Amino acid sequence: MAEDAQYDALISWLEACYPNEPEYLQAVKEIVKDVLPVYQVHDDFKRYDVLSRLCVPERVIHFNVTWFNDEDEVEIHQGWRVQHSGLIGPYKGGLRFHPTVNASILKFLAFEQTFKNALTGLPIGGAKGGSNFNPKGRSDNEIMRFCQAFMLELHRHIGANTDVPAGDINVGGREIGYLYGAYRRLENRFEGAITGKELEFGGSHVRTEATGYGLIFFLQCVLATHEDTMAGKRVVISGAGNVALHAAQKAIQLQGQVLTLSNSRGCYVYQDGITEQMIHWAMQEDANHENILEAMQQEFGGEWHPDAVPWNTPCDIALPCATQNELDAEHAKTLLKNGCKYVLEGANMPCTEAAQTVFIDARLPYVPGKASNAGGVALSSLEMSQNANFRRTAFSTLEQDLKDIMESIHEQCVEEGQDDGWINYSRGANIAAFRRLASAMVSQGL
């Protein structure tokens, strides 16, 4: 079957099966386009229909989470765990608590996670989970009770060698602690069934910093490949959470000039360059302010623009670190017009398909999140290893391990992404991950 016909047939089948899941279908289409030529020339891949099988999750677990709030009222939320692929190791991926969470978003995230995890070279499969519960404005006791009720349903599906969740949006150290405490009591086992834990009970150094730091380590590789450096580069970053702040911190340490941070309410711009002191202040003070970016403007000066995004600020490097589909085609065109030379995703699919096309058509070095955002899950895997060995590794050792993994991912992208003197990082990442997953699937049979 010709590539175009096979693509159309596969996508038509998926659209018929999952007609109301746009995020999931978007992620599948982006990867299938790139990997079809590789699939077509491998008879074993076609015989075992690895492409169709890799597109659909192995298991989707859906459950109700029923609990009492502080008003002694019953609340019911939806919970999910999408175990997309266990081909190369235990299912691995974060939990997200946010009102926008639904099956489509979690299936897209689990699909992307599968390819991201394959790129790390570590023995971890792909998964994602969460709930449409919103912890914002809830008391600590409510969050604890919700986490315990959530784990009451989830615990039977996870374990150190089965499925190892971690944190994601709105699931940080506090939530991980409550979730792990519930798991330990329900299973009567102390094991590495969750990552992102506090150091006192099996957590790892560098886990908090890993995704943001890994993004900048990957950026260093991209710059070096293009005979460029970080020094003096104007960097715009979206987001104001863990990934964005640690990416900003590492970029500043490497002499980059970070100009922006943002959240759902607007954009903070500091044209003189945000300092490491300002980032440290934001990390320490976040819990004490309704809007940490407005508080930064009041504390340090700069400009606060309500309902704005960073992509109108002239820059050399753009790092979208907030959420999916936050940067569209018009934003992409504005970035190019204003001199942006590099775009690396620090979140999961923050660039729309149309925005990706703008960057790729311009032959701009554009790196998808499955490559540049892989630092967090890589460090999670290292935490799993430490838990299994009942040992803790030093911060400096883990930071170097993280850097080595990001350099390895970059090498894979370059090797598979060569395109007439240009590196198509998106295609390179997709093909490198697909080769590993498809080979594992063939080896294991139906």
MOWO-V983968 format. One record per backbone hydrogen bond with DSSP energy under -0.5 kcal/mol. CO is the residue of the C=O (numbers start at 0). NH is the residue of the N-H. Records with the same first field share a line. If there is no record, write none. Layout:
CO=NH ; NH
This chain:
1=5
2=6
3=7
4=8
5=9
6=10
7=11
8=12
9=13
10=14
11=15
12=16
13=17
17=20
20=24
21=25
22=26
23=27
24=28
25=29
26=30
27=31
28=32
29=33
30=34
31=35
34=38
35=39
36=40
37=40
38=41
40=42
41=45
42=46
43=47
44=49
45=48
48=52
49=53
50=54
51=55
58=82
59=61
60=80
62=78
63=65
64=76
66=74
68=71
72=68
74=66
76=64
77=131
78=62
79=129
80=60 ; 82
81=83 ; 127
82=57 ; 58
83=57
84=125
89=124
90=163
91=126
92=165
93=128
94=167
95=97 ; 130
97=100
101=105
102=106
103=107
104=108
105=109
106=110
107=111
108=112
109=113
110=114
111=115
112=116
113=117
114=118
115=119
116=121
117=120
121=123
122=89
125=83 ; 84
127=81
128=95
129=79
130=97
132=134
134=137
138=142
139=143
140=144
141=145
142=146
143=147
144=148
145=149
146=150
147=151
148=152
149=152 ; 153
150=154
153=156
154=157
158=161 ; 162
161=90
162=158 ; 164
163=92
164=194
165=94
167=170
168=96
171=175
172=176
173=177
174=178
175=179
176=180
177=181
178=182
179=183
180=184
181=185
182=186
183=187 ; 188
188=190
190=192
192=164
197=200 ; 202
198=201
203=206
205=209
208=212
209=213
210=214
211=215
212=216
213=217
214=218
215=219
216=220
217=221
218=222
219=223
220=224
221=225
222=227
223=226
229=232
232=234 ; 256
233=315 ; 316
234=258 ; 259
235=318
237=320
238=261
240=244
241=245
242=246
243=247
244=248
245=249
246=250
247=251
248=252
249=253
250=255
251=254
254=231
255=257
256=234
257=273
258=269
259=236
260=267
262=265
264=306
265=262
266=304
267=260
268=302
269=272
274=278
275=279
276=280
277=281
278=282
279=283
280=284
281=285
284=287
285=288
290=294
291=295
292=296
293=297
294=298
295=299 ; 300
296=300
302=268 ; 304
303=305
304=266 ; 307
308=311
309=312
311=313
315=340 ; 341
316=235
317=343
318=237 ; 320
319=345 ; 346
322=325
325=327
326=351
327=331
328=332
329=333
330=334
331=335
332=336
333=337
334=339
335=338
337=314
340=364
341=317
342=366
346=348
348=324
349=325 ; 326
351=355
352=356
353=357
354=358
355=359
356=360
357=361
358=363
359=362
363=365
364=342
366=344
367=370 ; 371
368=372
370=373
372=375
373=377
374=378
375=379
376=380
377=381
378=382
379=383
380=384
381=385
382=386
383=387
384=388
385=389 ; 390
386=389
393=397
394=398
395=399
396=400
397=401
398=402
399=403
400=404
401=405
402=406
403=407
404=408
405=409
406=410
407=411
408=412
409=413
410=414
411=415
412=416
416=423
418=421
421=418 ; 423
422=424
423=427
424=428
425=429
426=430
427=431
428=432
429=433
430=434
431=435
432=436
433=437
434=438
435=439
436=440
437=441
438=442
439=443
440=444
441=444
